[in-house]
Amino acid sequence: MFSEKDKKQIDAKGADIKTIKKQISEFVHGFPYIDLAAPATPGEGIRKIAAADATQMATFFDKKMGDCRVVKFVPASGAASRMFSHLFAFMDKYTGTESDHKIYLSETGFNSAFHFFSEIERFAFYDDLEQCLAKKRESIQSLTEHRKLNTILEQLLTAKGLNYAGLPKALLKFHKYDNHARTAAEEHLVEGANYCKSSDGKVLIHFTLSPEHIESFKALLDGVVGRYEQMFNVTFEISWSVQKSSTDTIAVDADNKPFREADGSLLFRPGGHGALISNLNEVDADIVFIKNIDNVVPDSLKEQTFLFKKVIGGCLLHLREQVFDYIRLLENAAITDEKLIEIKHFLKKEFFVDLESEFYRLKSKERIKLLHSKLNRPIRVCGMVKNEGEPGGGPFLVRSPQGEVSLQIVESSQIHLKDPLQREIFMKATHFNPVDLVCSLTAHDGKKFDLHKFIDPETGFISHKTKDGKPLKALELPGLWNGAMSNWNTVFVEVPIITFNPVKTVNDLLRKEHQS
């Protein structure tokens, strides 16, 4: 199947033939659907925390975080082009004629070009756009009056102007303040300074970036970090990494043969956000907060975000302490049967790990080994918001092929929705995954877990694409907070909906949650 030239190409990516052959086999055989046992709901998989308990948990986090190396991890690799897809569609059909303008004026929905232009002064990038046009002796007002709307969009979206469609979301100005505007990356600096500040005033933040955006990202940081260090009396230690070429996956044609470029070379595609488990694995941290680049709000709404980051952080540190204590007991030969039963109950109560069917059939040494294996793994506490119709993954109780039930974040594409029972369970979901996680990456002895050992390889995803007019199939690796963390110990906590305000289209920045 592979020539010597192919093998050299594979080697150059840092991949290996065995992995590539396995990927092709996955195209042939596909991936099994997830077997939903039940939706995770409040009291049955999702914790609801009372106000008094939330304050107590946040205080516990503030007290204990100094004992850990805490890092904020922000996936920020992708370009922002999809934010502007409705504006590109508008540019393709709008010519400025009277008939076109009538259509433009009639389509007034939230994600319409009309709404974008009618509220354009409210965007944080408005002043930059005006300055860009002023260099060409133009203005937004004049161009709008003369129906030259495409000229405005061209200056905003393309390399002729601000090039917003070619930049990552991290570098886009999201929020306007009295005397400045902040990019999404800057808002994450502000967040980090408020819940990731160590006892010596350091704030550690790690961004994942695309190689082509690194220089622009560094230029932004050089210009703003000093301001935020002075504002919050902190020192930022900012690092970044790129998605590894070795995690790219091979593409195949309709016959599951390797897809070939015009020059005969193999086509590889990025493996999705699940590839970032390798980046996370290399972060030097005990505790890591994970949050998407576009889920930020202005200062006026940050209070609840700060509180509940500390709440889920406090929940994690509390569980982590108890897990470590139990592991040390299990490694002590004098542990009693009563204590083993206590640990079994702890696993059931805190992580929904039910060992009832096998525990009492085992001898004492086997029980110790079983409990140790279930406790000695990474832990994640995931914030969940009430489902208000957002697309994407949610919290469920999932049954493995071996019959074990665990808490998992599941995407709709992983579910066999044509199965009436599975669809019924899916439709009963009450909560949604906003990607709001805090993770423990180290064991009780201080050694880092190898996160690759806790991936469920059967949770990948196959999608259908085209390249140069030819159909192909692409493979996405198990998602970062889905199958890549499948074998972690997991807790779901309800967090307020105000902590979830993603920017999927540029018009989302007009929502009141993004207006200072």
N, C-alpha and C positions, 0 to 999 in steps of 0.2 A: 504493500500500500504506500510506503514512503521511500522516496529515493534518497540518495546521499545528500543531495541539495536540500531536501526537506529536513533531514536530520540536522543539518547544519543550521537551518532556520530555527528549528525547535530548540537546539542547544543555545543559540544566540539569545533566545527569550528567557533562558534560565529554566525552561520546562524539560520534561523527559518523555520519551516515547511511550512508556507505560501509562502515564497520566493521560496522554492524548488518545491512546487506544481505549482507555476506560471511558473517556468522554464520548467517543464514537459509539461505544457500546450503549451508553446512556441514551444517545439519540435513537438507537435501534429499539431498545426495550422501553424507553420512557421512564417516568417516575411515578410511583404509586401516589394516589390521593391520600391526604391526611384523613385519619379516622376520628372525626369529632365525637367525643363522649357527651359533652354538654358545653354550653357557653359559660365562661367565668363571669359570675355576677356578684354583687355585694353580698357578703356572707358565705358565698360558695365560690371562692377563688379570688375575689377582690376585697381588699380591706377598705373600710371607710373609717377615717380617723376624725374623731371629734375635735373641736377647736382647742380645747384645753390640752388634749393629748398631742395635737399638732405643735403647739407652743413648747411643750415638754420635749418632744422629739427633736425639734429644731435646736433647743438649748443643749440637748445631749450631743448633737452633731458638733455644735460650736466647741463644746468641751473636749470632745474626743478626736476631732479631725487632726489636731496637732500631732497626734501619734502616728499619722499616716502621711505618705506622699500622695497628694491629691492632684489629679490632672483633669482638665476639661478637654474633651475630645470632640472635635467638630468636623464631620464630613462636609467638605466644601469643594469637591472636585469638579462637578459638572458646570458647563456653561449655562448662562441664564436664557438662552435662546427661546426655550419653551414658554418663558414668561410673556413673550411678545408675539406668540403665534397668531393671536387674533388681529394684531396690528399688521403683521406681514400679510395675512389674508386680505385685510382691507387695502393695503398698498397694491396688491395684485389686481384688484378690480376697480379701484378709484382713479378716475382721470381728471376730476375737477369739473366735468360738464354739469349742466344744470340738472339733468336727469340723475346722474350719480349723486349729486349733492342732496337731492330730494330723498333718495334712498338712505343716504348717510344720516339725514335729520330724522328719518322715521324709525331707525333702528336704535333705540335708546336704552337697551338693557344694560345691566351692571357691567358686563364684560364687552361692551360695544366700544367702537372707536369714538362715537359721539360722546359717551360718558368720559372717556379718556381726555378728549380735547376740551370738553366743557368744564372739567375740573383740573386742568393741567397746572394751574398755579399752585395747587396744593401738594404737588409732588416735591420731594426733597431735592430732586435733580433739576428743578425748574430753572434756578439761577444759572447753573452750569450750561444748560441748553440755550438760554438766552445769550450768554456770553459767547458761546460757540457760533450762534447765528449772527451776532453783532460783528464778528470778524469778517463776515461776508456781507455786511451792511444790510442784514435782514433782521426781522423780529418775528416773534410768534404771532403777535397781534396782526401785523401786516400780512403775513403769509396766510393766516386763517381767513382774513377778510377777502383775500384774492383766491381762496379755495386751493391754495398750494400746500395742502396738508401732508402730501407725500414728502415734500422738502423738509418739513419739520421732523417727520419720522426718520427720514434718511440721516439727518444730523444726529438724532438720538440713537439709532440702532446700528449704524454701519461705521466702518473705519473712516468714513469721510468726516465724521464728527466724534461723538462720545463713545461709539462702538459698544453700546450697552448689550447688544445681542451677542457680542463676541467675548464678553467678560464673564467671570463667575459671579454668582449672586453675592459672594463675600465682598466684592468691590463696588457694588451698586449702592448708591445713597438711598437709604430706606426712610429715614425719619428726619424731620426738620425741627430744629430748636431755635431759640431766640437769635443766637448769633453764629450758628453753624449747623451743618447737617452731618448725620452719621451714616456710615456704611453698615451693612449687616455685620461685617467683621468687627467693627468698632463696638457694636452693641454687645457682642460676645466678650469683648475685653471688659466692658462695664459689668456684665454678669459675673465673669470670673473674679473680678475684684471684690464682689459682694458675697460670694459663697465658696470660693476656692482659695482664699487668702491664708497662707500658712502663718505660723506663730512668728516667723521672722520677716513677714511682709512680702513673701514671694507668691506670685500667681503663675501657675504653669498651665499653658494652653497649647494644644496640638491640633493643627489643621491638616486635613488631607487635601491636596491640591493637584491640579493637572500641571504637567511640566511647563506648558506654554504660559501659565499664569503666575509662575513663581516670582519673576522679576517685578511684575506689577504689584504683586502682593507685598513684596519686600519694600517697594517704594512707598506704598501706603503706610506700612508700619513705621518706617523711618520718619514719616511726617506727623504721626499722631500718637505714638506710644508715650512719648515724654509728657504730653498733655494729660493723659489718663493716669500715668504714674504720679504726677503731681496732684491731680484731682483726688485720688483715693489713697495716697501715701503708700504705694506698693511698688514692687519691682516685678515687671513681667519677664518671664522666661518663655518665649514663644518658639515653638518648633513646628516643623511640617514634614510631610512625607508624600510621596506619590504612589498611586496604585501600582503595584508591582507588575511588570510585564509578564512575569512567570505565571500570574493568575489569570491572564487572558485565556479564553477558551476557543477551541477550534470551531469553525463553522462548517456545515455540511450542506450538500445539495439535497434535492428531493429524494434521492436514492441512498441517502446517508453516507455518501462518499465525500471525502474532503473537498470543500469548495475551493476552486482555484481562481486566482486573479488572472488578468490577461497575460501576464508574463509567466504564468505557470506556478507562481508561489502560493503557499497556503494562506488562507484568510483566517486571521485571529480577531476576536472581538473582546472588549472588556467584559469581565465576568460578573458585573453588577456590584451592588454595595456589599454583597457577601465577601467579595475579595478583600475588603478592608479588615477582615479578621486578622490578616497577616500584619497589617499596619498596627492594629490594636495590640497584637501580640508582642510588638517590639517597643511599646510605650513603657517607659520606666516609671511605674506607679503601683501603689497598693490599691487606690480607689480612683475610679474614672467615671466622670459624668459624661454622658453622650447625649447630644442634642443637635438636630439639623440646623444648618446655617440660616435658613429662612424663617425659623420660628423664634422671632424676637419682637419685642414691643418697645415703645418709648418709655422713658423714665417714669412717667405718670402712672404707668400700669405695671411696673416691675415688682412692686411689693409682694404680691401673691406668688410671682415666679420665684423670688428669693426665698420666701418662707417655705414653699413646697419642695424646692430643691433641697433645703436643709431637712425637711421632714423625711423625704425618701432617703436622704443621706444618713439621717439618724437611725431610721429603721434598718438600713443596711449594717451600720456599725454595731447596733445592738445585736442583730442576728449573728454577725461575724464573731463577736466576742463569745457568744454562747456556743457556736459551732467549734471554735478553736478550743474552748474548755472541754467540750465533749470529746474531741479528737485526742486531746492529751490524756483524758481518762481512758479512752479505748486503747491507748498505747501503754497503759499501766496494767500489768498482769493482775493486779488485785481488784479489778473492777467487778462489781456484783451483778447478779442477774437482774435485780431491781433497777439498777442504774441502766442496764441495757434496755429494759422495757421503757424506762423514762426517755431514753434517746429515740427509741422507735416512735413513741408518741410525739416527740418534738418534731421529727421529720414529717409526720402526718399533719400535725397542726400548722406548722409554719410553711412547709413547702409542698403539701399535698402528695407526699411520697408515701404510698401505702404498702407496707411490707407484711401485712397481716397474713396473707396466704402462705408465705414461705418461712416467716421468722420462727414460728414455734416448732417447725419440723427440723430446725438446725440445732447442732450442738453449740455449746458456748463459744468455742473458738471460731466457728463458722459465722455465728451471729456477730461477733466482733468484726470479722473481716467484711461482712455485708454492710454493717452500719458505717464502718470506716470509709468504704468505697462510695457510699451515698453522701456522706458529709464532706469528704475531701475533694471538693471541686469548686469552680468559680461560682460566685453568687451574684445575682442581679435583682434589683428592686426596680420595677417598671411603673411609672405613672400611667394611669389610664383615665381618659375623659369620657363623659357620657356621650353616646353616639347620637349625633345630630345630622346624620346623613352624609358624613364625609366618606369618600372612597378610601379603601386601603385595608390594612390588617386590623385584627382585633384579638382580644384575649379569650382563649378557649381551654377547656380540659380535653386533652388529646390522648387517644389510646394507641399504644405502640403495637407492632405485630406480635409482640410477646405478651400483650394484655396489660402492660403497665400503663397507668394514667399519670399524666404530668401537665403542668401549666405551660402553655405555649402561645406565642404570638403567631397568628396564622393569616396568610393572605387569601383572598377569595379565589385566586387562581389555583391554590393548593387543594380546594374543596370540590368534591364531586357534586355539583349543585343540581344535577339531574336525578340524583338519588333523593327521593322524597324525605327520608329521615334526616339525611345530612343537611338538606336545604332547610328543613324545619329548625334544626339546631342553629344553623347559621343565622336565620331570620330572628331568632330569639336573643341574639347578642345585644347587650345593653350598653357596651362600652367600646371604645375605639383606641387604637394605639397611636399616640402623638409623637412617638420616638422621644421619650423622656426617661432615660435610664441612668442608674448609678450602679457601678459594678465593682466587685472585689476580685482582684486578679492574682492575689498571692495566697499561699497556704499558711498554716499556723506556724511553720518554721521560717517564714519570711521568703521562701523560694517562690519564684513565679511559676504559675501553671503554664503549660504549653497549650494554648487555647485551641490549637488544631486537633487535639485529642478529644474535644467535646463537641465536634461537629457531627450532625446527622447527614451523611452524604446522600441519603435518599430523598432529600428535600429540595433538590435543584428544580429548575424550571426551563422548559423549551419554548421559545417564541419563533414566530415566522416573520422573516424580513425579506427584503430584496436588495440586490447589489448589481448595478449596471443593468437593470431590467431583468435580472435572473432571480428566481426564488431561492432562498436559503433558510436554513434553520440555525438558530443561535442558542447557546446554552448559558444560562445564568446560574452561578453558584448558589448554594444555600444562603439565604439572606442574612445580613449581619445580625439582626435581632430576631430572625426566624430560625432556620435550621442551623446556622453557624453557632447559635447559643442553645441548641436543643437540649443538650445534656448538662446544662448549668442548673443549679438550684435557683428557683424563681419565685418571686413574690410580686403580686400586683396590688397597687395602691391607687385608690381614686384620688385624682387631683382636679382642681377647678378648671372649667372650660376656658377661663381667661388665660390660662397658662399655655394654650394652644392657639396660635395665630400665624399659621404659615402663609407665605406669599407664593402662591402658585401662578398667578397672573399679575402683571404690573398694576392692574386696576385694584387688586387686593390692598395695595398701599393707600387707597382712598377710604378704606373702611375706618370707622372711628377708632378702632384698636391700634391703628398705625398713624394716627394723627395726634401730634403732641397737644 
